[in-house]
């Protein structure tokens, strides 16, 4: 995961800077972000059943390989002077379409890895978040410096190398048997029992994936039925729906900030791409420190107050400080606080999801949660680019900060948010979940083991 994230974060600076430096158009920079994130969200939404059945390990390494091939084509074609805008958009779309299921597969691997280590949800989620944050810190810092010295195409070449390395790591280094799909698990367990029947609905790790009754009579459920089971579960969980809807808005605003507003600010202020990397590194280091703290103590902390304070620090202030024309030391301080606040969010968000979603449905529900949470990201760059062109940078920054503050504050007052702390007992362990409304039946003992977490939306949560 870390290697792929490093490459993605370098690309997140290189692509907008390449478009801005060659065309001078904020709108076209936003269009490139739209071209990547639209297929990312759409493909990710519908690949949950595939990840559950084929296995996250296989899906992860194959999609990273596709991303590497598309990423390396961009600098090669540019060097040959054969990279018109439409072709750049097409290649970026391929990367986005492959990244969607690849990121989902990596998230689904996390709880299995945590279960092998027997650690609490918040601790495992915090450590996973630290790993991602560390990669997200190194990527922009290295990317900003690399682009400032050699240009954006070098950054895109590094992105391709990172995807290829990530594919190799997942395919070769994971323990044997880790990341199996539900079909393989069913065959394995059937062979062990001598029946060859797989699993029945509502029991074991194949719950919801097989129909029929009696040994040897299980029939593999079709794609749309499997997809519908995940949708029914999510529809019946008001807390997950509420969190995903709120994150959808904050991700839209964050997407516009990262892909358009921050690069335009760096260009207009004369600070250049290295400053983008510096700010991202500052926030990343703070987020890593917060993530380490969260991994140690978050399972003992009340979730709702920490969640509110974290979002108060990690949202609106960075919009406002860029609009104010504050000196660089103030901007750095605000990004430091922003990163520290965001470091506490993903452990909480991920622990909630893994507590509430049974393991056999994890790929499907995670895909839907992530797609809902990321639904606004493809539009963020387009809206920000058009708004900057029409109204200027400072008004758009102030409007974005106001929208971020209102979204996180008002949504957090909804009554279902009280369930954040009800899903665990006083010792911090995972209790037996209630039967989901509208979801497939499951046995009382069938609950995800201790595992880490992502955000609703997979680590697209705040601070991406």
TORDREN-621375 format. One line per 8 residues: number of its first residue (from 1); their letters; for each residue x, y, z of N, C-alpha, C. Coordinates in pm, whole numbers, m for minus. Each point is the difference from the previous one (the first is absolute). Layout:
NUM	a	X/Y/Z/X/Y/Z/X/Y/Z  ... .
% end
This chain:
1	xxxxxxxx	82/m120/0/m82/120/0/86/126/0  103/2/85/81/121/14/69/38/m130  52/m100/m72/72/29/m125/m94/61/m103  m119/m57/m14/m97/53/m96/m44/141/38  m19/23/131/m43/133/45/106/106/m30  128/m35/20/107/95/m33/m10/44/m145  m14/m96/m92/m11/34/m140/m123/83/m31  m113/m36/61/m124/75/m24/12/144/46 .
9	xxxxxxxx	65/21/115/13/138/52/96/83/m85  103/m62/m53/87/72/m93/m78/40/m124  m79/m93/m51/m81/27/m119/m102/111/26  m53/5/124/m99/102/33/56/141/m10  131/15/15/65/129/m20/42/16/m146  53/m106/m58/59/9/m134/m104/29/m108  m115/m69/4/m98/18/m106/m59/142/m3  m53/52/113/m52/138/m6/108/101/m38 .
17	xxxxxxxx	123/m21/50/106/97/m32/36/m6/m148  0/m120/m56/26/m15/m143/m104/74/m84  m127/m17/36/m107/66/m76/4/151/20  23/44/124/6/144/25/119/64/m72  114/m68/1/120/60/m61/m6/m1/m152  m72/m94/m58/m5/m7/m147/m119/74/m59  m109/12/76/m121/66/m54/m38/126/77  43/12/126/m40/114/82/m146/m2/39 .
25	xxxxxxxx	m69/m112/m17/m145/m8/22/m31/m79/126  m63/66/98/m45/m70/120/m114/m94/m33  m82/37/m99/m112/m86/m40/51/m133/m56  104/4/m83/55/m125/m55/68/m84/107  61/65/98/57/m75/111/m109/m74/76  m113/66/19/m114/m66/63/m56/m112/m85  4/15/m133/m49/m103/m92/84/m128/12  130/15/17/86/m117/17/m37/m75/128 .
33	xxxxxxxx	m22/72/108/m43/m64/124/m133/m70/m18  m90/61/m73/m131/m61/m28/17/m129/m79  90/1/m97/21/m118/m85/54/m118/79  77/26/104/51/m110/82/m101/m47/102  m66/93/69/m81/m39/113/m138/m52/m38  m54/39/m114/m131/m52/m39/4/m151/m20  89/m54/m83/6/m146/m11/44/m67/131  82/68/77/41/m55/130/m123/m31/85 .
41	xxxxxxxx	m88/97/14/m118/m17/85/m97/m100/m61  m27/12/m130/m99/m87/m63/44/m146/0  124/m24/m40/48/m139/m4/8/m58/141  46/79/94/11/m48/137/m135/m40/57  m104/74/m36/m134/m28/52/m48/m138/m37  39/m50/m118/m56/m124/m50/96/m120/9  118/20/57/96/m110/6/5/m69/136  m85/42/94/m3/m66/130/m25/m150/m10 .
49	xxxxxxxx	m102/m46/m76/m20/m145/m14/120/m71/m61  68/65/m94/119/m60/m61/111/m17/103  23/101/82/105/m8/102/m34/m110/101  m128/m8/41/m38/m104/95/21/m139/m59  m32/m17/m128/6/m134/m59/140/m39/m46  67/90/m76/132/m33/m54/109/12/105  m23/83/99/100/18/105/75/131/m16  21/72/110/65/131/m8/145/m8/m48 .
57	xxxxxxxx	67/m110/28/140/m11/m41/12/3/m153  m78/m82/m68/6/m6/m146/m41/132/m62  m109/58/50/m49/126/m55/103/110/18  67/3/115/95/107/30/119/m1/m96  65/m116/m15/123/1/m80/m30/16/m149  m113/m52/m48/m30/15/m142/m37/144/m36  m76/66/84/m39/138/m30/119/95/12  90/m25/93/121/83/9/84/m14/m126 .
65	xxxxxxxx	2/m119/m57/75/m22/m123/m60/78/m116  m132/3/m9/m67/80/m103/30/149/19  m7/46/124/30/141/28/142/36/m41  94/m91/27/140/27/m36/15/16/m151  m66/m86/m77/10/8/m146/m56/131/m53  m115/42/53/m59/127/m46/83/120/45  56/m8/122/78/112/52/129/20/m79  67/m108/m37/127/15/m71/m24/50/m143 .
73	xxxxxxxx	m120/m22/m54/m29/46/m135/m4/153/m9  m33/68/110/m13/146/m6/135/67/m28  106/m22/77/128/64/m33/59/m48/m132  m22/m128/m35/53/m51/m127/m64/73/m118  m132/12/1/m69/68/m109/32/149/m3  16/60/117/37/142/3/139/20/m60  90/m91/31/136/9/m57/m4/m13/m152  m94/m78/m52/m14/m18/m145/m85/109/m64 .
81	xxxxxxxx	m41/98/81/m86/108/m47/m130/m55/m61  m56/m101/69/m122/m64/m50/m102/m12/112  m14/107/81/m89/m5/114/m99/117/m4  m100/m5/m88/m105/103/3/m83/m11/128  m78/101/29/m76/3/125/m96/m118/10  m66/m37/m111/m97/m109/7/67/m132/37  121/m22/m48/71/m124/32/48/1/145  46/116/47/36/11/142/m120/m32/88 .
89	xxxxxxxx	m116/53/m35/m121/m27/78/m35/m148/m3  17/m65/m116/m31/m143/m10/93/m84/87  129/31/m2/95/m76/82/m25/22/149  m31/123/36/m31/29/140/m127/m75/43  m96/m12/m91/m122/m74/30/29/m148/24  92/m58/m78/38/m139/20/63/m18/138  88/93/37/62/m8/133/m107/5/109  m96/92/m15/m106/10/100/m85/m124/8 .
97	xxxxxxxx	m35/m57/m116/m84/m120/m2/71/m119/64  132/m8/m15/76/m110/62/24/26/149  23/124/36/26/33/140/m119/m29/89  m122/19/m52/m120/m19/83/m5/m137/65  m7/m108/m80/m2/m133/62/131/m34/70  114/55/m48/127/m29/66/4/56/141  m45/124/18/m4/58/134/m98/m75/90  m115/m37/m57/m98/m75/78/59/m132/47 .
105	xxxxxxxx	70/m70/m88/59/m129/37/100/16/114  80/105/m3/97/21/108/m71/26/133  m111/72/m4/m77/24/122/m55/m130/57  m50/m86/m89/m58/m126/46/106/m93/59  123/14/m45/109/m80/58/31/40/144  m26/124/35/44/52/129/m60/m75/119  m133/m23/6/m51/m69/119/52/m141/14  25/m70/m109/57/m134/10/141/6/59 .
113	xxxxxxxx	77/98/m44/135/15/55/m6/34/148  m94/86/38/m13/37/141/m47/m117/85  m89/m82/m57/m49/m115/73/114/m97/31  91/m14/m95/118/m86/24/87/56/113  0/133/14/79/61/107/m75/18/130  m135/m26/m1/m83/8/122/13/135/69  m29/108/m76/6/135/58/m137/65/m8  m31/98/89/m129/69/m4/m19/75/m131 .
121	xxxxxxxx	m126/26/m32/m32/68/m126/67/136/m12  m16/84/105/57/134/m9/152/m3/m12  64/m94/70/146/m7/m7/45/m42/m139  m66/m103/m52/37/m46/m134/m29/107/m105  m114/66/16/m34/107/m94/98/115/9  41/33/124/98/107/15/132/m32/m64  47/m124/16/127/m39/m61/m9/m2/m152  m114/m47/m52/m19/5/m145/m2/144/m49 .
129	xxxxxxxx	m66/86/78/m2/141/m37/137/64/3  81/m38/100/136/53/8/80/m40/m124  m15/m126/m41/71/m46/m120/m40/81/m122  m130/21/m15/m48/77/m115/45/146/10  m8/54/120/40/140/17/148/19/m26  80/m97/43/143/10/m24/28/2/m150  m68/m88/m72/15/m2/m145/m53/130/m62  m111/50/54/m57/124/m51/88/120/31 .
137	xxxxxxxx	81/m11/103/94/108/33/123/m5/m89  55/m119/m15/120/m13/m83/m30/30/m147  m118/m43/m46/m34/19/m140/m3/146/m43  m82/85/65/m3/141/m39/133/72/22  69/m33/111/127/67/25/101/m32/m110  13/m131/m30/92/m39/m106/m49/48/m136  m132/m9/m20/m55/41/m128/17/147/m27  m27/83/101/16/144/m20/143/37/m33 .
145	xxxxxxxx	96/m59/72/140/29/m29/42/m54/m137  m44/m121/m32/34/m61/m129/m54/81/m116  m126/43/11/m63/76/m107/65/137/m16  37/61/114/64/131/m7/134/m8/m73  70/m113/13/133/m14/m60/m6/m55/m142  m82/m104/m20/4/m71/m128/m126/14/m84  m109/51/58/m124/13/m74/m100/m109/35  m128/18/m37/m106/m91/43/8/m140/m60 .
153	xxxxxxxx	58/m16/m120/4/m132/m62/84/m99/80  104/48/67/80/m89/85/m84/m53/115  m86/84/54/m89/m44/107/m95/m109/m46  m52/12/m123/m90/m102/m52/73/m131/m27  126/8/m41/79/m122/m19/21/m72/133  28/76/106/15/m60/133/m131/m65/44  m112/63/m34/m131/m57/32/m16/m139/m61  41/m15/m125/m10/m131/m67/86/m105/70 .
161	xxxxxxxx	121/39/40/89/m92/70/m62/m44/134  m63/93/70/m62/m32/129/m115/m98/m18  m82/19/m103/m109/m94/m24/54/m140/m27  104/m9/m82/58/m131/m33/58/m66/125  68/78/82/58/m55/123/m109/m47/95  m108/78/11/m111/m40/87/m64/m130/m45  m13/m17/m131/m55/m124/m54/87/m119/38  130/15/m14/92/m109/32/m3/m35/148 .
169	xxxxxxxx	m7/100/86/0/m24/145/m123/m79/41  m117/40/m50/m124/m70/38/2/m143/m53  44/m18/m123/m4/m132/m63/97/m99/64  114/49/48/108/m90/40/17/m12/151  m18/109/74/45/1/139/m106/m32/104  m129/5/m36/m102/m29/100/6/m147/41  m35/m31/124/m1/m139/45/m90/m87/m87  38/m124/m13/m79/m93/m81/m140/m15/58 .
177	xxxxxxxx	m100/5/m87/m139/m13/43/m67/130/38  76/109/12/m59/127/38/m64/66/m122  m117/61/20/m67/71/m108/m76/m89/m95  m44/m118/46/m79/m88/m85/m139/55/m22  m59/m35/m113/m139/34/m28/m94/m97/67  m129/37/5/m98/m86/65/m19/m130/m74  16/m1/m133/m15/m124/m76/109/m100/41  124/47/11/109/m88/41/m16/m49/143 .
185	xxxxxxxx	m50/89/86/m22/m41/138/m106/m109/8  m107/16/m81/m106/m99/0/50/m135/m48  82/0/m107/54/m125/m50/92/m65/104  82/83/66/95/m52/98/m73/m64/118  m104/68/49/m71/m52/115/m84/m122/m37  m52/0/m123/m74/m117/m45/90/m121/m7  124/21/m49/94/m112/m10/36/m52/139  16/92/95/35/m41/135/m110/m85/64 .
193	xxxxxxxx	m128/37/m27/m111/m71/61/m40/m125/m76  51/m12/m126/m31/m116/m79/m132/9/m72  m69/113/7/m130/13/m66/9/70/m132  100/91/m13/14/76/m124/m113/97/m22  m68/39/105/m121/80/m17/22/147/15  115/46/49/17/143/25/m74/37/126  m49/124/7/m67/49/119/m143/34/m30  m81/m3/102/m142/30/m14/m27/143/37 .
201	xxxxxxxx	m114/55/m41/m30/138/30/m12/24/150  57/110/43/m14/43/138/96/m66/96  91/m85/m50/95/m61/90/137/0/m60  102/17/82/138/m8/m48/38/117/m85  119/m7/m60/52/112/m75/m58/10/m138  m86/m90/m40/m65/12/m130/m141/48/12  m39/58/114/m138/40/20/m46/95/m106  m122/m26/m47/m58/88/m100/50/m28/m138 .
209	xxxxxxxx	93/m94/m20/57/m22/m131/m49/m128/m64  m69/m85/80/m49/m124/m58/m147/m17/34  m71/m66/m89/m141/m26/21/m24/m148/m6  m122/m37/31/m31/m141/m1/21/m58/138  m33/m125/15/14/m64/129/51/m140/m17  62/m50/101/51/m135/m3/141/m5/m50  75/m93/47/137/m16/m39/7/m35/m145  94/64/m68/23/m30/m139/m96/68/m93 .
217	xxxxxxxx	m100/80/52/m100/62/m87/15/150/m7  109/54/58/18/144/m5/21/46/m143  m60/115/m31/11/59/m133/60/138/16  102/30/m77/66/130/8/m97/111/m40  m20/98/88/m91/110/m29/54/85/m114  m92/60/m77/40/84/m110/54/133/46  61/71/m95/65/127/33/m99/98/61  m117/19/m63/m91/104/45/m62/m34/135 .
225	xxxxxxxx	m19/m131/26/m49/m35/133/104/34/106  125/m33/m28/108/33/93/10/150/21  m10/75/m108/3/146/10/m117/50/84  m120/m58/m25/m118/43/74/8/m28/149  68/m108/38/17/m30/141/82/110/70  104/44/m67/78/109/57/m79/129/8  m79/30/m105/m81/121/m1/m105/m2/110  m65/m117/20/m102/m12/102/59/22/139 .
233	xxxxxxxx	119/m53/22/63/19/131/29/148/25  60/67/m98/33/141/18/m124/86/18  m104/m30/m76/m124/77/10/m61/m9/139  20/m114/66/m57/m18/133/85/55/113  116/53/m29/89/52/105/7/152/m11  m76/68/83/m11/145/m12/130/72/34  76/m55/94/125/66/37/100/m3/m116  17/m116/m62/91/m8/m114/m45/89/m115 .
241	xxxxxxxx	m131/4/m24/m51/88/m106/26/146/30  m25/40/125/21/139/38/146/40/m11  89/m87/50/143/29/m9/45/9/m145  m47/m92/m83/41/m1/m140/m48/124/m73  m122/44/29/m51/121/m63/78/124/39  34/10/129/80/115/44/138/m1/m64  65/m116/m3/133/m9/m59/m5/29/m149  m113/m31/m65/m12/32/m143/15/151/m24 .
249	xxxxxxxx	m61/80/87/10/145/m15/140/49/34  56/m48/111/134/46/37/105/m45/m102  m18/m119/m57/93/m45/m103/m10/83/m128  m123/41/m34/m16/89/m115/79/129/22  m15/58/120/71/125/30/151/m23/5  43/m110/59/143/m29/10/60/m26/m138  m76/m66/m87/48/m27/m135/25/129/m77  m95/92/8/19/129/m66/117/76/58 .
257	xxxxxxxx	19/m13/132/112/69/66/134/m53/m48  14/m134/m2/129/m61/m32/33/11/m148  m99/m25/m86/28/m9/m143/2/135/m71  m68/101/55/m9/129/m69/41/116/90  m66/16/115/19/121/80/143/12/52  55/m109/53/138/5/51/102/24/m111  m8/m71/m114/95/31/m109/m14/142/m54  m124/50/m12/m19/138/m48/59/98/100 .
265	xxxxxxxx	m23/m25/131/58/88/102/153/m2/m10  60/m119/m15/146/m10/m9/52/74/m123  m72/m6/m110/42/67/m123/m15/151/10  m116/46/50/m25/144/8/86/68/106  32/m72/107/81/59/106/149/m7/m30  36/m74/m105/140/m14/m37/76/m101/82  m69/m79/81/69/m97/85/44/m125/m75  m74/m39/m104/40/m112/m83/m38/m136/56 .
273	xxxxxxxx	25/m107/m76/m43/m135/41/71/m53/124  122/47/27/70/m49/119/m77/38/127  m69/113/m1/m79/42/116/m117/m94/23  m60/m48/m109/m109/m96/14/50/m125/73  116/m48/m41/58/m115/68/33/28/145  50/120/29/33/37/138/m124/1/89  m108/60/m50/m123/6/78/m57/m140/23  1/m82/m105/m50/m136/14/85/m79/99 .
281	xxxxxxxx	132/20/m5/89/m70/92/m23/45/144  m23/129/19/m25/53/135/m125/m62/59  m109/3/m76/m123/m63/47/16/m149/17  75/m64/m88/20/m144/9/75/m42/124  106/74/36/76/m33/121/m89/12/123  m82/106/6/m91/16/113/m103/m112/4  m48/m41/m117/m98/m108/m5/61/m133/43  127/m21/m34/68/m122/44/10/m4/152 .
289	xxxxxxxx	38/112/60/9/6/146/m136/m25/64  m105/63/m56/m134/m21/54/m45/m144/m20  36/m59/m113/m37/m138/m25/65/m96/98  126/26/35/68/m84/99/m67/13/137  m39/121/35/m72/19/126/m133/m73/m3  m72/16/m114/m131/m65/m13/13/m152/6  105/m53/m61/16/m145/2/22/m53/141  52/84/89/26/m42/138/m119/21/92 .
297	xxxxxxxx	m76/108/m19/m101/36/100/m139/18/m56  m19/m1/m132/m131/32/m56/m108/m98/43  36/m127/26/m101/m97/40/m51/27/142  63/92/72/m48/38/134/m68/137/m1  1/71/m111/m50/137/m6/m145/2/m48  m80/97/48/m135/16/m54/7/48/m145  m65/m69/m89/19/25/m141/m61/132/m47  m122/27/42/m70/116/m56/70/132/29 .
305	xxxxxxxx	40/32/125/72/126/24/132/10/m78  74/m111/m5/127/1/m74/m27/26/m149  m107/m58/m50/m37/17/m140/m30/147/m31  m79/64/86/m34/141/m20/124/89/3  83/m18/100/120/84/13/95/m23/m117  13/m127/m41/87/m30/m113/m44/71/m127  m129/m2/m28/m49/67/m120/8/152/12  m14/51/121/12/144/19/141/48/m35 .
313	xxxxxxxx	99/m83/31/139/35/m32/35/m29/m146  m62/m103/m57/48/m55/m127/m82/40/m120  m72/108/6/m82/37/m114/15/143/m43  m84/86/58/m10/138/m45/127/83/15  81/m17/105/113/92/20/96/10/m119  27/m109/m70/96/8/m111/m54/80/m116  m132/m4/m23/m61/85/m103/17/147/37  m31/30/126/0/140/43/140/59/m1 .
321	xxxxxxxx	100/m78/43/135/56/11/57/34/m138  m31/m79/m102/48/33/m134/m70/124/m54  m127/18/35/m73/117/m47/45/128/69  56/m14/120/33/118/79/130/67/m41  82/m69/m81/129/57/m36/98/0/114  m16/m91/96/86/m8/117/142/m38/m40  100/36/82/138/m39/m30/17/m151/6  108/m49/m59/19/m143/m16/4/m74/133 .
329	xxxxxxxx	58/61/104/8/m72/127/m139/m25/59  m93/93/m25/m138/m19/47/m66/m113/m80  21/0/m130/m57/m105/m85/51/m137/45  130/m9/25/57/m127/46/m60/m43/134  m21/96/91/m58/m33/130/m142/m53/m14  m77/61/m89/m138/m46/m21/m1/m140/m60  87/m27/m95/6/m134/m59/48/m103/102  84/43/94/45/m89/107/m118/m42/88 .
337	xxxxxxxx	m82/98/40/m118/m29/82/m100/m84/m79  m16/34/m128/m90/m74/m88/39/m148/m4  127/m27/m20/45/m139/m6/m19/m73/132  27/68/112/m16/m65/130/m146/m37/24  m92/89/m33/m142/m31/18/m45/m114/m88  45/m2/m125/m44/m105/m92/54/m137/38  113/m4/73/58/m127/38/m88/m83/92  m94/62/70/m90/m72/89/m127/m48/m69 .
345	xxxxxxxx	m28/48/m120/m128/m27/m63/m9/m140/m60  99/m37/m81/m9/m129/m68/m5/m120/94  75/m2/111/m16/m114/92/m142/m16/52  m67/112/29/m137/m7/50/m94/m45/m110  10/63/m116/m90/m33/m111/15/m146/m41  124/m45/m10/22/m136/m42/m45/m101/103  25/26/127/m43/m94/105/m151/m16/m1  m72/109/m20/m146/m7/m6/m44/m91/m113 .
353	xxxxxxxx	63/15/m116/m42/m81/m115/29/m148/23  118/m31/50/35/m140/17/m75/m65/115  m46/78/96/m84/m55/106/m139/m37/m53  m50/77/m96/m139/m13/m39/m21/m89/m122  103/m23/m79/m16/m76/m124/58/m140/18  m77/m107/m23/53/m136/9/104/m25/m108  98/m84/29/111/m23/m89/m42/m45/m141  m99/m92/m15/m34/m44/m136/m56/111/m88 .
361	xxxxxxxx	m54/106/60/m55/112/m77/97/116/m10  119/m15/53/89/115/15/36/65/m132  32/m80/m102/36/58/m129/m115/79/m61  m119/m58/3/m115/65/m61/m41/127/74  m12/m11/131/m41/119/77/109/106/m4  127/m40/10/108/98/m6/2/72/m134  m27/m74/m108/m4/63/m132/m110/104/m9  m117/m31/53/m111/94/m5/23/120/91 .
369	xxxxxxxx	52/m26/120/31/110/92/103/92/m62  105/m59/m57/106/81/m60/m51/80/m119  m83/m62/m82/m49/70/m118/m93/115/37  m83/m23/103/m84/110/47/85/111/58  99/m36/81/87/101/62/84/74/m103  34/m67/m109/85/61/m103/m81/57/m116  m131/m2/9/m83/39/m114/26/144/m44  35/87/94/21/140/m37/140/32/m49 .
377	xxxxxxxx	94/m94/18/139/29/m35/19/31/m149  m63/m75/m92/19/35/m141/m46/141/m35  m99/51/74/m53/133/m28/78/111/69  79/m37/103/68/103/78/91/87/m84  85/m63/m81/91/76/m84/m72/83/m106  m104/m58/m61/m76/74/m101/m67/123/59  m67/m19/114/m69/112/64/99/107/45  111/m43/63/100/96/47/63/75/m116 .
385	xxxxxxxx	31/m71/m109/61/68/m115/m93/102/m62  m127/m37/m18/m96/94/m57/m24/118/94  m6/m27/131/m25/107/96/115/98/7  124/m49/m4/116/89/2/2/87/m126  m32/m59/m113/m4/77/m124/m105/110/6  m113/m29/65/m110/96/4/15/104/110  47/m40/118/m4/90/115/136/34/60  105/m71/m38/130/22/59/27/m96/113 .
393	xxxxxxxx	125/m8/41/42/m102/96/m51/25/141  17/121/54/m32/26/141/m147/m25/32  m97/51/m79/m140/m28/32/m34/m149/0  59/m74/m92/m28/m143/m6/58/m72/122  118/40/44/58/m59/121/m87/25/123  m50/122/15/m85/33/114/m132/m77/m5  m59/m11/m118/m125/m76/m15/22/m147/32  112/m55/m46/30/m139/28/19/m27/148 .
401	xxxxxxxx	72/90/70/19/m18/143/m130/7/78  m88/92/m40/m130/11/66/m84/m126/m20  m2/m51/m123/m76/m121/m30/54/m119/78  131/m10/13/61/m110/74/m41/4/147  6/118/60/m35/15/141/m146/m36/26  m90/51/m82/m142/m27/20/m32/m147/m21  62/m62/m98/m29/m141/m28/38/m89/118  119/17/52/46/m89/108/m70/31/133 .
409	xxxxxxxx	m36/125/22/m63/37/128/m147/m39/4  m75/37/m102/m144/m26/0/m32/m148/m16  74/m69/m86/m26/m143/m20/30/m78/127  100/41/74/37/m72/121/m101/9/112  m102/85/m14/m104/11/102/m113/m99/m22  4/m77/m108/m105/m96/m28/m4/m108/110  m121/m51/33/m12/m92/115/75/m132/m17  10/m50/m125/66/m130/m17/148/3/34 .
417	xxxxxxxx	57/121/9/142/9/32/29/m42/144  m105/m9/83/20/m49/137/41/m147/0  m25/m69/m112/34/m142/m8/151/m24/m14  76/106/m21/145/m17/m16/62/m78/116  m40/34/122/60/m63/117/m81/m117/51  m119/m24/m58/m82/m111/46/42/m132/m61  79/5/m107/35/m123/m70/117/m74/62  48/48/114/107/m72/70/m34/m1/148 .
425	xxxxxxxx	47/m97/72/m29/m7/142/102/80/80  m12/m3/130/85/85/85/147/m38/m3  29/m120/m41/140/m43/m3/67/36/m130  m76/55/m97/58/36/m128/0/m112/m100  m60/m117/36/m5/m109/m94/m125/11/m86  m3/m74/m110/m114/3/m90/m112/m88/54  m120/57/20/m111/m80/45/m64/m75/m116  m93/m88/33/m74/m68/m105/m93/102/m66 .
433	xxxxxxxx	1/12/m133/m84/99/m65/m145/m42/m2  m89/99/m8/m141/m29/m16/m26/m43/m143  m111/m68/m20/m35/m41/m135/m24/125/m84  57/11/m120/m18/118/m82/m140/7/m56  m56/121/m4/m130/19/m63/17/m6/m150  m72/m88/m64/3/m9/m145/118/m77/m53  91/m49/85/117/m70/m47/m22/m150/4  90/m78/m53/m12/m144/1/16/m55/139 .
441	xxxxxxxx	m60/m114/29/11/m57/135/142/m44/29  36/0/127/130/m52/38/m8/m58/139  85/m93/26/3/m63/132/58/95/102  m41/m18/127/46/92/103/150/m5/17  63/m111/m26/144/m10/16/76/53/m117  m70/38/m108/68/40/m122/23/151/2  111/41/53/33/141/14/145/17/m38  32/109/m68/139/20/m38/90/m5/121 .
449	xxxxxxxx	109/m68/m11/96/m3/110/67/133/15  80/16/102/68/128/19/77/33/m125  m25/115/m56/67/37/m124/7/148/m11  84/51/m86/15/141/m11/m104/57/m91  18/120/m38/m104/64/m73/51/102/m94  m89/39/m87/22/113/m87/m106/99/31  m15/103/m82/m107/93/17/m116/m48/m78  m122/52/27/m101/m28/m97/47/53/m131 .
457	xxxxxxxx	24/m75/m86/61/49/m118/141/m28/m2  33/m78/87/133/m47/m10/99/97/26  59/15/23/92/102/41/m17/125/m82  m114/24/m63/m16/123/m64/m40/101/93  4/m35/130/m54/88/100/72/131/m1  m19/74/105/57/132/7/151/m2/m14  50/100/m59/144/16/m11/59/m68/m119  m77/m59/m87/56/m60/m121/40/103/m97 .
% end
